[in-house]
């Protein structure tokens, strides 16, 4: 009598990450030109930039330009961006019934050094400008290190309330919580004297500004303390409501005083994640000099910047920041939902793409004591922990005397 058994082992045989090939560069529509790092120039998004002694961008990093994960429908970063948009659209309505905040999510990540640093009052000798921390195309052009690089131009265009989302680039280690390309969402809101004090008793007697003031830990030299406290309250209330809408009231949140060159006072919001406090956004009262240079000298405002990956990791329980770049269908299909507010809990998967092997073999005479566990142990001795699953798909008895097994 011959017995044939087919077992299907699912193997993870070699360390291929979920990340796509480093030379691939796609826009949301899949038609971005491929970036080229040549001996004399760097080509990205269809434009050529001459190289110089500060050029340090690599082909691997440029391959991420134009991917626009935040604009790919049903990507987890798109989902959380859309949830934030939906919250601001519904919670903040303008005087004519339209959303108060406009949204800008398709601005080029290639910016000037002036946009990235000077427009935000970052001093020439500030350590954040270091070549070791940024990706420079040349001395005047770089990949933005934060979405704040567009803050001044949008304020100058006359916008008083806007959200801005995009990919940002910082040289960093690669591990479960750090990656040199990530995504931010920026928010800005400006207030005139009337807008800020209209709901305050005797608000017509109050002013955004004061003369002869001095800078303290609580305020800038030109701001009145009353104005700053109202703006700070509005900022923290806005962000607390956002986080509560995303994660529910039970999420532990705390505020930490900090320093940014372009806001004062400044704060960071931290949330409890996997037993530790994790910083998810920075914010503060905008430096008045920045507003003055952008033509908004009669207004006072707040700004915040949050990491979409950090929020998505908490919201969807995604353990590794590198997973966001995965093109593995097992990852992406978990986020194809009809409602952006639907609860999703990421189901872990191997970081290696699946490889199925069908194996068939004969069992010789005298193999009556053979069991499936015997084969499982054989597989484990060869494949170790790379083997995810072994499945029996078929077995039969051959009319002749010998035994036959088919393993797939």
C-alpha positions as CSV (number, residue, x, y, z in Angstrom):
1,X,0.0,0.0,0.0
2,X,1.3,3.4,-1.0
3,X,0.4,6.6,0.9
4,X,1.0,10.0,-0.7
5,X,0.8,13.1,1.4
6,X,1.1,16.7,0.2
7,X,2.1,19.2,2.8
8,X,2.4,22.9,2.0
9,X,5.1,24.7,4.0
10,X,5.1,28.5,3.8
11,X,8.7,29.7,3.9
12,X,10.3,33.0,4.5
13,X,13.7,32.0,3.0
14,X,15.6,35.3,2.7
15,X,15.6,38.7,4.3
16,X,13.7,40.6,1.7
17,X,12.1,43.5,3.5
18,X,8.6,44.7,2.8
19,X,10.1,47.9,1.4
20,X,10.1,48.3,-2.4
21,X,13.3,48.6,-4.5
22,X,15.2,51.7,-3.6
23,X,15.3,53.0,-7.2
24,X,11.6,53.1,-7.6
25,X,10.0,56.5,-7.4
26,X,6.3,56.9,-7.9
27,X,3.8,59.7,-7.5
28,X,0.3,58.9,-6.3
29,X,-0.6,58.4,-10.0
30,X,2.5,56.3,-10.6
31,X,4.1,58.6,-13.2
32,X,6.9,60.6,-11.5
33,X,10.2,60.7,-13.4
34,X,12.9,58.5,-11.9
35,X,15.4,60.6,-9.9
36,X,19.0,60.5,-11.0
37,X,22.1,61.4,-9.0
38,X,24.7,62.2,-11.6
39,X,28.4,63.3,-11.3
40,X,27.4,67.0,-12.0
41,X,23.7,67.3,-11.2
42,X,20.8,65.8,-9.3
43,X,17.5,65.3,-11.2
44,X,14.4,65.0,-9.1
45,X,10.7,65.6,-10.0
46,X,11.6,66.5,-13.6
47,X,14.1,69.3,-12.7
48,X,17.9,69.3,-12.6
49,X,20.0,70.8,-9.8
50,X,23.8,71.4,-10.1
51,X,25.8,69.6,-7.5
52,X,28.3,71.3,-5.2
53,X,30.3,70.6,-2.0
54,X,27.1,70.4,0.1
55,X,25.3,67.8,-2.0
56,X,24.6,64.7,0.0
57,X,21.3,63.4,-1.1
58,X,21.3,59.7,-2.2
59,X,19.5,57.8,-4.8
60,X,17.8,55.7,-2.1
61,X,16.3,58.8,-0.5
62,X,15.3,60.3,-3.8
63,X,13.5,57.1,-4.6
64,X,11.0,58.1,-1.9
65,X,10.3,61.6,-3.4
66,X,7.0,61.6,-5.2
67,X,5.6,58.5,-3.5
68,X,3.2,60.7,-1.6
69,X,2.0,58.0,0.8
70,X,-0.3,60.5,2.4
71,X,-2.2,60.9,-0.8
72,X,-2.6,57.2,-1.7
73,X,-6.2,56.2,-1.0
74,X,-6.6,53.7,1.8
75,X,-2.9,53.9,2.9
76,X,-2.8,54.2,6.7
77,X,-1.2,57.6,6.4
78,X,-3.9,58.7,4.0
79,X,-6.6,57.4,6.4
80,X,-5.3,59.4,9.4
81,X,-4.8,62.5,7.2
82,X,-8.4,62.3,6.0
83,X,-9.6,61.8,9.6
84,X,-7.8,64.9,10.7
85,X,-9.2,66.8,7.8
86,X,-12.7,65.6,8.5
87,X,-12.4,66.7,12.1
88,X,-11.3,70.2,11.2
89,X,-13.9,70.5,8.5
90,X,-16.7,69.6,10.8
91,X,-15.5,71.3,14.0
92,X,-14.4,74.6,12.6
93,X,-16.8,76.4,10.3
94,X,-16.3,79.9,8.8
95,X,-18.8,82.7,8.8
96,X,-20.3,81.7,5.5
97,X,-20.7,78.1,6.5
98,X,-17.6,76.8,4.7
99,X,-14.7,75.0,6.4
100,X,-12.5,77.5,8.2
101,X,-9.3,75.6,7.5
102,X,-8.0,75.1,3.9
103,X,-5.9,72.0,3.2
104,X,-2.7,71.8,1.1
105,X,-1.2,68.3,0.6
106,X,0.6,68.4,-2.7
107,X,3.4,70.9,-2.4
108,X,6.8,69.9,-3.6
109,X,9.3,68.6,-1.0
110,X,12.1,70.3,-2.9
111,X,12.5,73.7,-1.2
112,X,15.1,76.4,-0.9
113,X,17.3,76.7,2.2
114,X,15.7,80.1,2.7
115,X,12.3,78.5,2.9
116,X,13.4,75.7,5.2
117,X,15.4,77.8,7.7
118,X,15.5,81.5,7.1
119,X,11.8,82.0,6.7
120,X,11.4,80.4,10.2
121,X,14.0,82.6,11.8
122,X,16.4,79.7,12.3
123,X,19.9,81.3,12.8
124,X,22.7,80.6,10.3
125,X,24.7,78.7,13.0
126,X,21.8,76.7,14.3
127,X,22.7,72.9,14.6
128,X,19.5,72.0,12.7
129,X,21.1,73.3,9.5
130,X,24.0,70.7,9.7
131,X,24.8,68.7,6.6
132,X,24.7,65.6,8.8
133,X,21.1,66.2,9.7
134,X,19.6,67.2,6.3
135,X,19.5,66.1,2.6
136,X,21.0,68.9,0.4
137,X,20.7,69.0,-3.3
138,X,23.2,71.9,-3.2
139,X,23.9,74.9,-1.1
140,X,20.6,76.7,-2.0
141,X,18.2,73.8,-2.4
142,X,17.3,70.8,-0.2
143,X,14.6,68.3,0.6
144,X,12.4,69.9,3.3
145,X,13.1,68.9,6.8
146,X,9.6,70.0,8.0
147,X,6.3,71.1,6.5
148,X,6.9,74.4,8.2
149,X,9.1,75.4,5.2
150,X,5.8,76.4,3.5
151,X,4.3,78.3,6.4
152,X,5.5,81.8,5.5
153,X,4.5,81.6,1.8
154,X,0.9,80.4,2.8
155,X,0.5,83.2,5.3
156,X,1.8,85.7,2.8
157,X,-0.8,84.5,0.3
158,X,-3.5,85.7,2.8
159,X,-4.5,82.5,4.5
160,X,-5.5,82.7,8.2
161,X,-6.2,79.1,8.9
162,X,-4.8,76.1,7.0
163,X,-3.6,72.5,7.2
164,X,-0.5,71.3,5.3
165,X,0.6,67.7,4.8
166,X,3.6,66.3,3.2
167,X,6.7,64.1,3.2
168,X,9.8,65.4,5.1
169,X,13.4,64.3,5.0
170,X,16.0,64.1,7.9
171,X,19.1,62.0,8.1
172,X,18.5,59.5,10.8
173,X,19.0,55.9,11.9
174,X,16.6,53.2,10.5
175,X,14.8,51.2,13.2
176,X,11.3,50.5,14.4
177,X,10.6,54.1,15.4
178,X,12.9,56.2,13.1
179,X,13.2,56.5,9.4
180,X,14.8,59.2,7.3
181,X,11.6,59.9,5.4
182,X,8.4,60.5,7.2
183,X,5.2,62.6,7.0
184,X,4.0,65.7,8.8
185,X,0.8,67.6,9.1
186,X,1.0,71.3,9.9
187,X,-1.7,73.6,11.2
188,X,-1.8,77.3,11.5
189,X,-4.5,79.7,12.7
190,X,-4.2,83.5,12.9
191,X,-6.4,85.8,15.0
192,X,-7.2,89.5,14.5
193,X,-8.0,91.6,17.6
194,X,-11.7,91.2,17.0
195,X,-11.6,87.4,16.4
196,X,-9.6,86.7,19.6
197,X,-11.5,89.0,22.0
198,X,-15.0,89.2,20.6
199,X,-16.3,86.5,23.0
200,X,-14.5,88.0,26.0
201,X,-16.3,90.4,28.4
202,X,-15.1,94.0,27.6
203,X,-12.9,92.5,24.9
204,X,-13.0,95.8,23.0
205,X,-10.6,97.1,25.7
206,X,-8.0,94.4,25.2
207,X,-5.3,94.3,22.5
208,X,-3.1,91.7,20.9
209,X,0.0,93.8,21.4
210,X,1.7,96.0,23.9
211,X,4.5,98.5,23.6
212,X,7.6,98.4,25.9
213,X,7.0,94.8,26.8
214,X,9.7,92.2,27.5
215,X,10.2,88.6,26.6
216,X,9.4,86.2,29.4
217,X,8.9,82.4,29.5
218,X,5.2,83.0,29.1
219,X,5.2,85.5,26.1
220,X,7.0,87.5,23.5
221,X,8.0,91.1,24.0
222,X,5.3,92.5,21.6
223,X,2.4,90.3,22.8
224,X,0.0,91.1,25.6
225,X,-0.3,88.4,28.2
226,X,-4.1,88.3,27.8
227,X,-3.7,87.6,24.1
228,X,-1.1,84.9,24.6
229,X,-3.1,83.1,27.2
230,X,-6.2,83.0,25.0
231,X,-4.2,81.8,22.0
232,X,-2.4,79.1,24.0
233,X,-5.8,77.9,25.4
234,X,-7.3,77.8,22.0
235,X,-4.3,75.9,20.6
236,X,-4.2,73.2,23.4
237,X,-8.0,72.9,23.3
238,X,-7.9,72.4,19.5
239,X,-5.2,69.7,19.7
240,X,-6.8,67.9,22.7
241,X,-10.1,67.7,20.9
242,X,-8.3,66.3,17.8
243,X,-6.5,63.6,19.8
244,X,-9.7,62.7,21.7
245,X,-11.6,62.4,18.4
246,X,-8.9,60.1,17.0
247,X,-8.2,57.9,20.0
248,X,-11.0,58.4,22.5
249,X,-11.0,60.1,25.9
250,X,-9.0,57.3,27.5
251,X,-5.7,58.1,25.9
252,X,-3.1,59.5,28.3
253,X,-1.8,62.9,27.2
254,X,0.6,65.3,28.7
255,X,2.0,68.7,27.7
256,X,5.8,69.5,28.0
257,X,7.4,72.9,27.7
258,X,10.0,73.0,25.0
259,X,11.9,75.3,22.6
260,X,11.4,76.0,18.8
261,X,13.0,78.9,17.0
262,X,9.7,79.8,15.3
263,X,7.3,79.7,18.3
264,X,7.3,81.1,21.8
265,X,6.0,79.8,24.1
266,X,6.4,76.3,22.7
267,X,5.0,72.9,23.8
268,X,5.1,69.2,22.9
269,X,2.2,66.8,23.3
270,X,3.2,63.3,24.4
271,X,0.9,60.3,24.5
272,X,1.3,57.0,26.3
273,X,2.3,54.3,23.8
274,X,3.4,50.7,24.7
275,X,4.1,51.8,28.2
276,X,6.3,54.8,27.3
277,X,5.6,58.5,26.6
278,X,5.9,59.2,22.9
279,X,6.1,62.8,21.5
280,X,3.6,63.1,18.6
281,X,3.5,66.9,17.9
282,X,5.1,70.2,18.6
283,X,3.3,73.5,18.8
284,X,3.3,77.1,20.1
285,X,2.5,80.7,19.6
286,X,4.1,81.9,16.3
287,X,7.0,84.3,16.5
288,X,5.6,87.7,15.6
289,X,8.7,88.5,13.5
290,X,7.7,85.6,11.3
291,X,4.2,87.0,10.9
292,X,5.5,90.5,10.3
293,X,7.8,89.3,7.5
294,X,4.8,87.5,5.9
295,X,2.6,90.6,5.9
296,X,0.4,89.6,8.9
297,X,1.8,92.1,11.3
298,X,-1.7,92.9,12.7
299,X,-2.4,89.3,13.7
300,X,-1.3,86.8,16.3
301,X,-1.4,83.0,15.8
302,X,-0.6,79.5,16.7
303,X,1.1,76.7,14.8
304,X,1.5,72.9,15.3
305,X,3.2,70.1,13.5
306,X,2.5,66.4,14.0
307,X,4.0,63.2,12.8
308,X,1.4,61.2,10.8
309,X,3.4,58.0,11.3
310,X,3.6,58.4,15.0
311,X,-0.2,58.9,15.3
312,X,-0.9,56.0,12.9
313,X,1.3,53.7,14.9
314,X,-0.7,54.5,18.0
315,X,-4.1,54.5,16.3
316,X,-3.7,51.3,14.3
317,X,-1.2,49.5,16.6
318,X,1.5,49.4,13.9
319,X,4.8,48.3,15.6
320,X,7.4,49.4,13.0
321,X,7.6,52.7,11.1
322,X,9.2,51.0,8.1
323,X,5.9,49.1,7.4
324,X,4.4,52.3,6.0
325,X,6.6,51.9,2.9
326,X,5.4,48.3,2.4
327,X,3.8,47.4,-0.9
328,X,2.9,43.9,0.5
329,X,-0.8,43.2,-0.2
330,X,-1.2,41.6,3.2
331,X,-0.3,45.0,4.8
332,X,-2.3,47.3,2.5
333,X,-5.5,45.3,2.4
334,X,-6.0,45.7,6.1
335,X,-6.6,49.4,5.5
336,X,-9.1,49.2,2.6
337,X,-12.2,50.2,4.5
338,X,-15.4,51.9,3.4
339,X,-15.4,54.3,6.3
340,X,-12.3,56.3,7.3
341,X,-13.4,56.2,10.9
342,X,-13.7,52.4,11.0
343,X,-11.6,50.9,13.8
344,X,-8.6,49.0,12.4
345,X,-6.1,46.9,14.5
346,X,-3.1,45.9,12.4
347,X,-2.6,42.2,12.3
348,X,1.1,41.4,12.4
349,X,2.7,39.6,9.5
350,X,6.2,38.4,8.6
351,X,8.4,41.1,7.3
352,X,9.4,38.8,4.4
353,X,7.2,38.3,1.4
354,X,5.5,34.9,1.3
355,X,7.0,32.0,-0.6
356,X,4.9,28.8,-1.1
357,X,6.6,25.4,-1.7
358,X,4.8,22.2,-2.7
359,X,6.7,19.0,-1.8
360,X,5.7,15.5,-2.7
361,X,7.5,12.3,-1.5
362,X,7.2,8.5,-1.2
363,X,7.1,6.8,2.1
364,X,9.0,3.4,2.0
365,X,7.8,0.1,3.3
366,X,7.7,-0.1,7.1
367,X,6.7,3.6,7.5
368,X,3.4,2.9,9.2
369,X,4.6,4.9,12.2
370,X,5.1,8.1,10.1
371,X,3.1,11.1,11.4
372,X,2.7,14.7,10.2
373,X,4.7,15.8,13.3
374,X,7.7,13.9,11.9
375,X,7.6,16.0,8.9
376,X,7.1,19.2,10.9
377,X,10.2,18.5,12.9
378,X,12.1,17.9,9.7
379,X,11.0,21.3,8.3
380,X,11.9,23.0,11.5
381,X,15.3,21.5,11.5
382,X,15.9,23.0,8.0
383,X,13.9,26.2,7.9
384,X,13.9,27.2,11.5
385,X,11.7,30.2,12.5
386,X,11.5,31.3,8.8
387,X,8.8,28.7,8.2
388,X,5.4,30.3,9.0
389,X,3.0,27.5,8.3
390,X,2.9,23.9,7.0
391,X,-0.4,22.5,5.7
392,X,-1.5,19.0,4.6
393,X,-3.2,19.5,1.2
394,X,-3.5,15.8,0.1
395,X,-2.7,12.2,0.8
396,X,-3.6,8.9,-0.9
397,X,-2.9,5.2,-0.9
398,X,-1.2,3.8,-4.0
399,X,-2.4,0.4,-5.2
400,X,1.2,-0.9,-5.1
401,X,3.0,-1.8,-1.9
402,X,5.3,1.2,-1.3
403,X,4.1,4.4,0.4
404,X,4.3,7.8,-1.4
405,X,4.0,11.2,0.2
406,X,3.4,14.5,-1.6
407,X,4.4,17.6,0.4
408,X,3.8,21.1,-0.9
